[in-house]
């Protein structure tokens, strides 16, 4: 079975107005054809001549309001000759017993002065009929077919056209235009005049409620209308006036209908009734705001007027929301035209930023559930990230809705969009910087949460990100753009925020290779960034910060494989910064090694590495790009000539510059070095100053290709269940204020176990990590209770 065809998209504004006009004309044609069944108040008895009167002529049914609003004086004089009283009220609704003070018709702004008919040949207008159902019979001597065609023109504006205007000498009308469009426009004006002048109105529509933001008292709004228009234009009114029992019960006074509020408001009902008479919402010089548009859409649903629903929906999308990020397009089509690019699918003005949350909230309500407005509003709010989220309207959205928008933004957080998103996040935070209202905290938290995702993508996919056109444009201009300095600062801050043990090493390599050392496009011996470029200064500062970060976290980086994919030169450079000797050794295809200068000058605290010259191929040195970097976690050959201690012995290391706590893990000789050495495992945390870290030959327990001890190997404790617990904890802080433990003091079993276990590892102590170091025996102070020493 074939899948069902997708539903067609809603009509655009142009198509919606065209369909509304066609439906309006069809309804008027139906009104003329079925005038006898739709509350007629006049019937013409047609005879070919006076001699045929009384022989049962043809009857043509109609409505007095249509004739007075549309027919020229000559037509009225010929077929509608009787005197009528002058118009008593031009307003579209009757006086209300509880109208708001100082306002007319509930602030709809209607002109209270008598209105002239837009028709240039209309005669005096009658007042609303006191007896709505009083039927007027007029005998007329004319060909029935000709008269019927003339009357049809009054109802629909079609048929005779120029012939009608010629027959009744409506020269002024011809001056307005002879096209069908001008006749349609004149028909709209005549019918709106008929409604607003209450010509023979026979029904009143009432609304009760509080319609003012300043006056909280209940008020009643009353609108006058014509039953024949209502039943012709709305299925709801057709059912209520023609089908329901008692619809025709009161025949001597205008019928009254009550509508609920909400969904109706005086403003929305005004435009709804005007649409029924004119076939468009543009029938008056008055306009409506977004809230009124929402009420009009609800009114259209309540009255089952589909064309009104389509037109108001199109006007919300195209006029009020400037397209609403192509709300009517399916996802696949939207992706095709935007190419997955963020922020280019719609308008990002302040008006749209404030209205988009309201549209989303309205579209998701139970009595609306409009998927097109919902989809467009969500796209808009994702596209408005940044300053568009720094609004009270956005902060008032439910948390669940905000979280869904955050997920939508995460899908757009790709290398192609990363810089535009980072800049927008910065602008949003800047907008909220001086805002102290409570709503600003909500917006700020949402922007920070989104920015966290962007920082992660930037660092995880750093190579691809820094090849994007937005960044290359900044580099090619050498940062001379008006806001390039601020933009580079935002990007470098994002780099530092997004660092992790898995990506930090690659971030360092990319900063150097893709930015600092990127060659110039034309001058190949020069870098793209000049030596005086402020971009170079900002990136160089960030490079130093990343290297400092790696210096403190290198053990975790090694364990997560952060160094595995680095090129040889980058691995060598980083190893020089963090003093990790194991990373300075890179093997070539011929088995030679590259010298690693890791020895700090004028220091004999640690051993020195015996360097070998780089191998040569065909008499020339191999380029670094040909070097094959070994994995940091691969096993090293040979065996040590000494004793490896599976259980570390707590001790204190003394050097010229500082003292620090450690665990002795190896005692013996070191390959290629003279004399005895002690391999120790040193717990290092974030409190170590840089001068204490620098200049030491840190390692991971191996040296010169030989493994002497394992960091964090642990001790085994058997608790009776056959399971070996390889976890070691060392709580320095708990003993900070205690003195050295004297001989004879008793230790608890827990503390004895703690001292007899090996040193802590990075996985056990979240703020510290273990590093290996080789020192001379005279630098080691074997203190049984070294844990309690206050260094």
C-alpha positions in Angstrom: 0.0 0.0 0.0 1.4 3.3 -1.1 2.0 5.9 1.7 -0.5 8.7 1.8 0.4 11.8 -0.1 1.6 14.7 2.1 -1.0 17.4 2.8 -0.5 20.4 0.5 1.0 23.5 2.2 -1.3 26.3 3.3 -1.8 29.0 0.7 0.4 32.0 0.5 -1.1 35.4 1.2 -1.7 36.2 -2.5 -3.3 32.8 -3.0 -5.3 33.0 0.2 -6.8 36.4 -0.7 -7.6 35.2 -4.2 -9.4 32.1 -2.8 -11.2 34.3 -0.3 -12.5 36.6 -3.1 -13.6 33.6 -5.2 -15.4 32.1 -2.2 -17.1 35.4 -1.4 -18.3 35.8 -5.0 -19.6 32.2 -5.0 -21.5 32.9 -1.7 -23.1 36.0 -3.1 -24.1 34.1 -6.3 -25.6 31.4 -4.1 -27.4 34.2 -2.1 -29.0 35.5 -5.3 -30.0 32.1 -6.5 -31.6 31.1 -3.2 -32.8 34.5 -2.1 -36.3 33.2 -1.4 -34.9 30.8 1.3 -32.6 33.4 3.0 -34.8 35.9 4.7 -36.1 37.9 1.7 -38.0 41.1 2.4 -39.0 42.1 -1.2 -40.4 40.2 -4.1 -41.1 41.6 -7.6 -44.1 40.2 -9.5 -43.1 40.5 -13.1 -45.5 40.8 -16.0 -44.7 41.4 -19.7 -47.3 44.2 -19.8 -50.2 45.6 -17.8 -52.7 43.5 -19.6 -51.1 40.4 -18.1 -51.5 41.5 -14.5 -53.4 39.0 -12.4 -52.5 36.1 -14.7 -49.8 34.8 -12.4 -46.5 36.4 -13.4 -43.0 35.4 -12.4 -41.6 36.2 -8.9 -38.1 37.4 -8.2 -37.1 37.5 -4.6 -34.5 39.9 -3.1 -33.4 42.0 -0.2 -34.1 45.7 0.2 -30.6 46.4 1.7 -28.8 45.1 -1.4 -31.0 47.3 -3.7 -30.5 50.5 -1.6 -26.8 49.9 -1.2 -26.1 49.0 -4.8 -28.8 50.2 -7.2 -28.4 53.6 -9.0 -31.3 56.1 -8.6 -32.7 55.3 -12.1 -33.0 51.6 -11.2 -34.7 52.5 -7.8 -37.1 54.9 -9.5 -38.1 52.3 -12.0 -38.4 49.2 -9.9 -38.3 50.3 -6.3 -40.4 53.5 -6.2 -41.6 54.3 -2.7 -40.5 56.8 -0.2 -38.4 55.7 2.8 -37.4 57.6 6.0 -33.9 59.0 6.4 -31.1 56.9 8.0 -31.1 57.2 11.7 -27.7 55.7 12.6 -24.6 55.0 10.5 -22.8 52.9 13.1 -22.4 49.2 12.6 -23.9 48.3 16.0 -26.7 49.5 18.2 -26.0 51.5 21.3 -24.8 49.4 24.2 -26.2 49.7 27.6 -22.7 49.3 29.1 -20.3 50.8 26.7 -16.9 51.9 28.0 -16.6 55.4 29.2 -15.1 57.8 26.7 -15.0 55.1 24.0 -17.3 54.4 21.0 -18.1 50.8 20.2 -15.4 49.5 22.5 -12.5 51.4 21.0 -12.9 50.1 17.5 -12.5 53.7 16.3 -15.5 53.8 14.0 -16.5 57.1 12.5 -19.6 58.3 14.2 -20.5 60.9 11.6 -23.0 59.9 8.9 -21.1 58.1 6.1 -21.8 58.8 2.5 -22.2 55.8 0.3 -19.3 54.9 -1.8 -21.6 54.5 -4.7 -21.8 57.8 -6.7 -25.4 57.2 -7.7 -27.0 55.9 -4.6 -30.2 57.5 -3.4 -31.3 58.2 0.2 -30.8 55.3 2.5 -33.6 53.9 4.7 -33.3 53.3 8.4 -33.1 49.8 9.9 -36.4 48.1 9.5 -38.6 48.0 12.5 -40.2 44.8 11.1 -37.4 42.7 9.7 -39.7 40.1 8.2 -42.2 42.5 6.6 -42.4 41.3 3.0 -42.8 44.0 0.3 -44.5 43.0 -3.0 -43.9 45.2 -6.0 -45.6 44.5 -9.4 -43.3 45.3 -12.3 -43.9 45.2 -16.1 -40.7 44.0 -17.6 -39.2 40.9 -19.2 -38.4 38.5 -16.3 -35.1 37.4 -17.7 -33.9 40.9 -18.2 -34.9 42.0 -14.7 -33.3 38.9 -13.2 -30.0 39.7 -14.9 -30.1 43.3 -13.8 -30.7 42.2 -10.2 -28.0 39.6 -10.3 -25.5 42.3 -11.2 -26.4 44.1 -8.0 -25.7 41.0 -6.0 -22.5 39.8 -7.6 -21.1 42.5 -9.8 -21.1 40.1 -12.7 -23.4 39.6 -15.7 -24.5 42.7 -17.5 -21.5 44.7 -16.4 -21.2 47.7 -18.9 -24.7 47.0 -20.2 -26.2 47.6 -16.8 -24.2 50.8 -16.4 -25.3 52.0 -19.8 -29.0 51.1 -19.2 -29.1 53.1 -16.0 -26.7 55.9 -17.1 -24.2 55.3 -14.2 -21.5 57.5 -15.9 -19.7 58.2 -12.6 -19.3 54.6 -12.0 -17.8 54.1 -15.4 -15.2 56.7 -14.5 -14.0 54.6 -11.6 -13.0 51.8 -14.0 -14.6 49.3 -16.4 -12.5 46.3 -15.4 -13.8 43.4 -13.4 -11.4 44.3 -10.6 -12.9 47.8 -10.2 -16.4 46.4 -10.2 -15.4 43.9 -7.5 -13.9 46.7 -5.5 -17.1 48.7 -5.8 -19.1 45.7 -4.7 -17.0 45.4 -1.5 -17.4 49.1 -0.7 -21.2 49.0 -1.2 -21.7 45.9 1.0 -19.5 47.3 3.8 -21.5 50.5 3.6 -24.7 48.4 3.9 -23.3 46.8 7.0 -21.9 49.9 8.7 -25.1 51.9 7.9 -27.3 49.1 9.3 -29.5 49.2 6.2 -32.5 47.0 7.1 -30.3 45.0 9.6 -32.4 42.2 11.1 -30.0 40.6 13.6 -27.9 41.7 16.5 -24.8 39.9 17.8 -23.8 40.5 21.4 -20.5 39.9 23.3 -20.2 40.2 27.1 -17.0 40.4 29.0 -14.2 42.6 30.1 -12.6 44.1 27.0 -10.4 46.8 28.5 -7.1 46.6 30.2 -7.9 49.7 32.3 -11.6 49.2 33.1 -12.2 45.9 34.8 -16.0 46.2 34.7 -18.0 43.9 32.4 -19.3 45.4 29.2 -21.6 44.4 26.4 -20.8 45.0 22.7 -23.7 44.8 20.2 -23.1 44.5 16.4 -25.9 44.8 13.9 -25.9 42.6 10.8 -28.0 40.9 8.1 -29.2 37.4 8.4 -29.0 36.7 4.7 -25.3 37.6 4.7 -24.5 35.5 7.8 -26.2 32.3 6.6 -24.6 32.7 3.2 -21.0 33.1 4.5 -20.8 31.0 7.6 -21.9 27.4 8.2 -22.2 28.2 11.9 -24.7 31.0 11.4 -26.5 28.9 8.7 -27.0 26.1 11.3 -28.0 28.5 14.0 -30.4 30.7 12.0 -32.0 28.1 9.7 -31.7 24.7 11.3 -32.0 25.1 15.0 -35.6 25.1 16.4 -36.9 28.5 17.2 -34.7 30.3 14.8 -37.6 32.1 13.3 -39.6 32.4 16.5 -39.5 36.2 16.9 -40.6 37.8 13.6 -41.5 41.4 14.7 -38.1 42.4 16.1 -34.4 41.9 15.2 -33.1 38.6 16.4 -30.3 38.5 18.9 -27.4 36.1 18.9 -24.8 35.8 21.7 -21.2 34.7 21.0 -18.7 33.6 23.6 -15.8 35.8 24.7 -13.2 34.4 24.3 -12.6 33.4 21.5 -14.4 36.5 20.3 -13.5 40.1 21.2 -15.1 43.3 19.8 -12.1 43.9 17.6 -11.9 40.4 16.2 -15.7 40.3 15.6 -15.5 43.6 13.8 -12.9 42.2 11.3 -14.7 38.9 11.1 -18.0 40.5 10.1 -16.2 42.8 7.7 -14.6 39.8 6.1 -18.0 38.2 5.6 -19.3 41.4 3.8 -16.2 42.3 1.8 -14.5 38.9 1.3 -11.2 40.3 2.6 -9.7 41.7 5.8 -8.6 44.8 4.0 -11.9 46.6 4.0 -11.1 49.5 6.3 -8.3 51.9 7.0 -8.1 50.3 10.5 -5.5 47.7 11.2 -5.2 44.9 13.8 -2.3 43.8 16.0 -0.9 40.3 16.7 -3.3 39.6 19.6 -6.3 40.6 17.5 -5.0 38.4 14.7 -4.9 35.4 17.1 -8.5 36.1 18.1 -9.6 36.4 14.4 -8.0 33.0 13.8 -9.9 31.5 16.7 -13.1 33.2 15.5 -12.6 31.7 12.0 -12.4 28.3 13.5 -15.5 28.8 15.7 -17.6 30.0 12.7 -16.1 27.5 10.3 -14.9 30.1 7.8 -11.9 28.4 6.2 -11.0 31.2 3.8 -10.8 33.7 6.8 -8.6 31.2 8.6 -6.2 30.9 5.6 -6.0 34.6 5.1 -5.3 35.5 8.7 -2.8 32.7 9.0 -1.0 34.0 5.8 -1.0 37.6 7.1 0.5 36.5 10.5 3.3 34.6 8.7 4.1 37.0 5.9 3.1 40.5 7.1 3.5 40.3 10.9 6.4 37.8 11.1 8.2 38.6 7.8 7.9 35.0 6.5 8.4 33.2 9.9 11.4 31.3 8.5 9.4 29.7 5.7 6.8 28.3 8.1 4.8 26.7 5.2 7.8 24.7 3.9 8.5 21.1 5.0 11.9 20.3 6.6 13.5 18.8 3.5 12.6 21.8 1.3 13.7 24.2 4.0 17.0 22.5 4.3 17.4 22.6 0.5 17.0 26.4 0.3 19.1 27.1 3.4 21.8 24.5 2.9 21.8 23.8 6.6 23.1 27.3 7.3 22.0 28.9 10.5 20.4 32.3 10.7 19.7 32.8 7.0 16.2 31.4 6.7 14.2 34.3 7.9 14.0 37.8 9.4 16.0 38.5 12.7 14.6 41.9 13.4 13.5 43.1 16.9 9.9 42.8 16.0 10.2 39.2 15.0 12.3 38.5 18.1 9.5 39.7 20.4 6.7 38.2 18.5 8.1 34.7 17.8 7.6 33.4 21.4 4.0 34.7 21.4 3.3 32.9 18.1 4.8 29.7 19.4 2.8 29.9 22.6 -0.4 30.6 20.7 0.2 27.8 18.1 0.8 25.2 20.8 -2.4 25.9 22.7 -5.0 23.1 22.8 -7.7 25.0 21.0 -5.3 26.0 18.2 -2.7 23.3 17.5 -1.5 25.0 14.3 1.5 22.9 13.1 2.6 25.5 10.5 2.8 28.4 13.0 4.4 26.1 15.6 7.0 24.9 13.1 7.8 28.4 11.9 8.0 29.9 15.4 10.4 27.2 16.5 12.6 27.7 13.4 12.5 31.5 14.1 13.5 31.1 17.7 16.4 28.8 16.8 17.5 31.3 14.1 17.1 34.2 16.6 19.5 32.8 19.1 21.5 35.4 20.8 19.8 38.8 21.1 16.5 37.1 20.2 16.7 35.1 23.4 17.5 38.1 25.5 13.8 39.2 25.7 11.1 38.9 28.4 8.9 37.1 25.9 11.4 34.3 25.4 12.0 33.9 29.1 8.3 33.4 29.8 8.1 30.3 27.6 7.7 27.1 29.5 10.9 25.3 30.5 10.0 22.3 28.3 9.6 24.5 25.3 12.9 26.2 26.0 14.7 22.9 26.3 13.3 21.7 23.0 14.6 24.9 21.4 18.0 24.2 22.9 17.9 20.7 21.3 17.0 22.3 17.9 19.9 24.7 18.2 22.2 21.8 19.0 21.4 20.3 15.6 22.5 23.5 14.0 25.7 23.7 16.0 28.0 22.5 13.3 31.5 23.7 12.1 29.7 25.5 9.3 27.7 27.6 11.7 30.0 27.7 14.7 31.4 31.2 14.4 28.1 32.8 13.7 26.6 31.1 16.7 29.5 32.1 19.0 29.2 35.7 17.9 25.4 35.7 18.5 25.9 34.2 21.9 28.4 37.0 22.7 25.9 39.7 21.5 23.1 38.1 23.6 25.3 38.1 26.7 26.3 41.7 26.1 22.7 42.7 25.8 21.9 41.1 29.2 24.9 42.4 30.9 23.2 45.4 32.5 19.7 43.9 32.9 18.8 43.1 36.5 15.3 41.9 36.1 14.5 38.3 37.0 13.7 37.3 33.5 17.2 38.1 32.4 18.6 35.3 34.6 16.5 32.8 32.7 17.6 34.1 29.3 21.2 34.2 30.5 21.1 30.6 31.6 19.7 29.4 28.3 22.4 31.3 26.3 25.1 29.9 28.6 23.8 26.3 28.1 23.7 26.8 24.3 27.2 28.3 24.4 28.5 25.3 26.2 27.5 23.1 23.3 29.2 25.5 20.8 32.4 25.5 22.8 32.5 21.7 22.8 31.9 21.5 19.0 34.6 24.1 18.4 37.2 22.2 20.3 36.1 18.7 19.3 36.1 19.6 15.6 38.8 22.3 15.8 40.5 21.5 12.5 37.3 21.8 10.5 36.1 24.8 12.3 39.2 26.9 11.7 38.9 26.2 7.9 35.5 27.9 7.7 35.2 31.0 5.4 34.2 33.3 8.4 37.5 32.6 10.1 39.6 32.7 7.0 38.1 36.1 6.1 39.3 37.5 9.4 42.8 36.1 8.9 43.0 37.3 5.3 42.1 40.8 6.4 44.7 40.5 9.2 42.1 41.5 11.7 41.6 45.0 10.3 37.8 44.7 10.3 35.8 47.0 12.6 34.8 44.3 15.0 37.4 41.7 14.2 39.2 42.1 17.6 36.0 41.4 19.5 35.2 38.5 17.3 38.6 36.9 17.7 38.3 37.4 21.5 35.0 35.6 21.5 36.4 32.7 19.6 39.6 32.4 21.8 37.4 32.5 24.9 35.3 29.7 23.5 38.5 27.7 22.8 39.5 27.9 26.4 36.1 27.1 27.7 35.8 24.0 25.5 39.1 22.4 26.4 38.9 18.8 27.5 41.5 16.0 28.0 40.5 14.5 24.7 40.7 17.6 22.5 43.2 19.9 24.1 46.3 18.6 22.4 44.7 18.8 19.0 43.5 22.3 19.8 47.1 23.3 20.4 48.3 21.7 17.2 45.6 23.5 15.2 46.2 26.9 16.8 49.8 26.6 15.7 49.5 25.0 12.2 46.2 26.4 11.0 46.5 30.0 12.4 49.9 31.0 13.6 51.9 29.2 10.9 49.4 29.4 8.0 51.3 30.5 4.9 50.3 33.6 3.1 48.2 33.1 -0.1 50.7 34.8 -2.4 53.9 35.3 -0.4 54.7 31.7 0.5 57.7 32.6 2.7 55.4 34.7 4.9 52.7 33.8 7.3 49.1 35.0 6.7 49.1 36.8 10.0 51.7 39.6 10.2 54.0 39.9 13.2 52.2 43.0 14.4 48.7 41.5 13.9 46.5 41.8 17.0 44.9 38.4 15.9 48.3 36.8 16.2 48.7 38.3 19.7 45.3 37.0 20.8 45.9 33.5 19.3 49.4 33.3 20.8 48.1 34.2 24.3 45.5 31.4 23.8 48.2 29.0 22.7 50.2 29.7 25.9 47.1 29.1 28.0 46.4 25.8 26.3 49.9 24.7 26.9 49.6 25.7 30.6 46.4 23.7 30.7 48.1 20.7 29.2 50.9 21.0 31.7 48.4 20.5 34.6 46.3 17.8 32.9 48.8 15.9 30.7 48.3 12.6 32.6 44.6 12.6 31.9 45.2 13.6 28.3 47.6 10.7 27.9 45.1 8.2 29.4 42.3 9.4 27.1 44.4 9.1 24.0 44.6 12.9 23.5 48.1 12.7 22.1 47.5 9.8 19.7 46.7 11.7 16.6 49.2 14.5 16.9 51.9 15.1 14.3 55.5 14.6 15.3 56.4 18.3 15.6 53.4 19.1 17.7 54.0 16.1 20.1 57.7 17.3 20.4 56.6 20.9 21.1 54.0 19.9 23.7 56.4 17.5 25.4 58.9 20.3 25.8 56.2 22.4 27.5 55.1 19.7 29.9 58.5 18.0 30.4 57.2 14.5 29.5 60.2 12.7 28.2 58.2 9.8 26.8 56.6 12.2 24.3 59.9 13.6 23.0 60.9 10.3 21.5 59.6 9.8 17.9 60.8 6.9 15.8 61.4 7.2 12.1 60.9 4.6 9.5 64.6 3.7 9.7 64.5 3.2 13.5 66.4 6.4 14.4 65.3 8.7 17.1 64.9 12.5 17.3 66.6 14.3 20.1 64.2 15.7 22.8 65.6 18.7 24.6 63.8 18.3 27.9 66.7 19.0 30.3 66.4 22.3 32.2 69.7 24.2 32.2 71.8 24.4 35.4 70.0 21.6 37.2 71.2 18.2 38.4 68.0 17.3 40.2 67.0 14.7 37.6 68.7 12.4 35.1 69.6 13.5 31.6 68.5 11.8 28.4 71.1 10.4 26.0 70.1 11.8 22.6 70.6 10.2 19.3 71.0 11.9 16.0 68.2 11.8 13.5 68.5 9.2 10.8 69.2 10.2 7.3 67.8 8.9 4.0 69.9 9.3 0.9 72.3 11.6 2.7 69.5 14.1 3.9 67.6 14.4 7.1 64.1 13.0 7.1 61.4 15.7 7.3 59.3 15.8 10.5 56.2 15.0 8.4 57.8 11.6 7.8 58.3 10.8 11.5 56.1 8.2 13.0 55.0 9.1 16.5 54.6 6.1 18.8 51.5 5.7 20.9 52.0 6.8 24.5 50.4 3.8 26.0 52.3 1.1 24.1 54.5 -1.2 26.1 58.2 -0.4 26.3 61.0 -3.0 25.9 63.7 -4.4 28.2 63.7 -4.8 32.0 65.0 -2.5 34.7 68.1 -3.4 36.8 66.7 -2.7 40.2 63.8 -3.2 42.6 60.2 -2.2 41.6 58.0 -1.5 44.6 54.4 -2.6 43.9 53.4 -0.7 47.1 54.6 2.8 47.2 56.5 4.0 50.3 55.5 7.5 51.5 58.4 9.9 51.4 59.4 13.6 51.0 61.5 14.8 48.1 63.9 17.6 48.8 65.3 19.8 46.0 67.0 23.2 45.7 63.7 24.9 45.0 61.0 23.1 47.0 59.9 20.1 49.0 57.0 17.9 48.0 55.4 14.6 49.0 55.8 11.4 46.9 55.8 7.6 46.9 59.0 5.7 46.2 58.3 3.1 43.5 61.7 2.0 42.1 65.3 1.8 43.5 68.2 0.8 41.3 70.1 1.7 38.2 68.7 3.6 35.2 69.8 2.6 31.7 72.5 4.9 30.3 72.9 6.8 33.6 75.6 6.5 36.2 74.9 5.7 39.9 71.8 4.7 41.8 68.4 6.4 41.2 65.0 6.4 43.0 61.8 6.4 40.9 59.0 8.2 42.7 55.3 8.8 42.0 54.3 12.4 42.7 50.7 13.4 43.3 50.2 16.8 41.6 47.1 18.9 42.0 45.9 22.3 40.8 47.5 24.0 43.9 51.0 23.5 42.6 52.5 26.8 41.4 54.0 26.9 37.9 57.5 27.4 39.2 57.2 24.2 41.2 56.2 22.3 38.1 58.6 23.7 35.6 62.1 22.3 35.0 61.4 18.8 36.2 61.7 15.7 34.0 58.3 14.3 34.5 57.5 10.9 33.0 55.1 8.0 33.3 57.4 5.5 35.0 59.5 4.7 31.9 62.8 6.1 30.7 64.9 5.4 27.6 62.5 2.7 26.3 62.4 0.8 29.6 59.5 0.6 32.0 60.7 0.9 35.6 57.3 1.2 37.4 53.6 1.7 36.7 51.8 4.7 37.9 48.7 3.9 39.9 49.2 0.1 39.8 47.7 -0.2 43.3 47.7 -2.8 46.0 45.5 -5.8 46.4 43.3 -6.2 49.5 41.3 -9.4 50.0 38.1 -8.8 51.9 36.9 -12.4 51.8 34.8 -12.2 48.7 37.6 -13.0 46.3 37.6 -9.6 44.7 40.7 -7.5 44.5 40.2 -3.8 45.1 42.6 -1.7 43.1 41.7 1.6 44.4 43.9 3.9 46.4 43.0 7.0 48.3 45.3 9.5 49.9 43.7 12.4 51.8 46.3 15.1 52.2 43.8 17.7 53.3 42.6 15.7 56.3 46.1 15.8 57.8 46.9 19.3 56.9 46.9 20.7 60.4 48.5 17.7 62.2 52.2 17.4 63.2 54.6 14.6 62.5 53.5 11.3 64.0 55.8 10.3 66.8 57.2 6.9 67.5 54.9 4.8 69.6 51.7 6.5 68.4 49.0 4.0 67.5 47.5 4.0 64.0 44.0 2.8 63.1 43.7 -0.1 60.7 42.2 2.2 58.0 45.1 4.5 58.3 47.7 1.8 58.2 46.1 0.4 55.1 46.1 3.9 53.6 49.8 4.3 54.2 50.6 0.8 53.0 48.7 1.3 49.7 50.2 3.0 46.7 49.8 6.6 45.8 46.5 8.2 44.5 45.8 8.4 40.8 43.9 11.0 38.7 40.9 8.7 38.5 40.7 8.5 42.3 41.3 12.1 43.2 39.4 14.5 41.0 41.7 17.4 41.7 45.0 15.7 41.3 47.1 13.4 39.1 50.2 11.2 39.5 53.5 11.9 37.7 56.7 9.9 37.6 60.1 11.4 38.5 63.7 10.0 38.9 65.8 11.6 41.7 69.0 10.8 43.5 68.8 8.8 46.8 70.2 11.7 48.8 67.1 13.8 47.8 64.7 11.3 49.3 63.7 11.6 53.0 62.2 8.3 54.1 59.7 9.4 56.7 57.2 6.8 57.9 54.5 9.4 58.7 55.3 11.6 55.8 51.6 12.1 55.3 51.3 14.3 58.3 54.2 16.5 57.6 53.5 20.2 57.0 55.8 21.2 54.2 
